Amino acid sequence: MIAGQATRIALGWDRPWLESAVDRLAELNRCRFPADLGDCWVVMPTAEAGRLLREALALRFADLGGVTSLRVTLPEMLLQPEGAVADSATVLIRWVELLRSLPSGACPNLFKNDLLRRYGREDGWLLGIARQFQQCRLELAGEALNLEEVCRRFDRYCRERPSEGSLDCLARFQELWELERQLLAGFERVAEPAAARLEAIRRPVVPEGVRKVIFIGCPDLPAGVLEAAAHLPVPVEVWIGAPAAELSRFDDWGRPRQE
């Protein structure tokens, strides 16, 4: 659930939106030379788009001392946690150790056909399973979800539309959730990456000195980024490549509304 809202800004569509964005950023400079945009954190959809924006601003202020303190980032950088976070190798080792410690009959829905008894001592197989489980958790965290919430949603779905397939899927997620709880119990001194990403979504931080976050040309943001943006401690603007008369066709985060 998105907790906050952003201010939509129309860039128009009579010329490339990058040109309009540069003009508007130049207005925010307030006649400072060299141009100082350090109080803005600009979020661009791709690294190439960010490079083009920097280049265009540099050309715009080339004869006026250039641009200083320009902060341009990618959407996923809003999900970067603070503090110490375990590296991927450490997490995979913990997963393998946990899986190896399971009794042969554990998690029968996750490990069908007696897979755990047959392969539960083979490092290669365990490492492959560990990678799949961790990737699942990271992708869920990127959408502002954890396994507990997935189980809750599946349980509700199964109550509304019970079927053998949905109940089997719920059972697998419930077993994976139990394994996750055991995994996280082993992380005390450093944060586990997926859990740290979820914490960053709930409590995002901005660089020191930033007073505004501006999303430019980002109409397809992941749910995790939207959730983090809604909890940012500074005002948020979404610059949309459309005229003001058409802003009603976009939601608060610049996504086109369905007709």
Helices and strands as residue ranges (DSSP letters): E 7-10, H 17-28, E 35-36, E 40-43, H 47-60, G 62-64, E 67-68, E 71-73, G 75-79, H 88-101, H 115-119, H 123-142, H 147-160, H 164-184, H 193-202, E 212-216, H 223-230, E 236-240, G 244-249
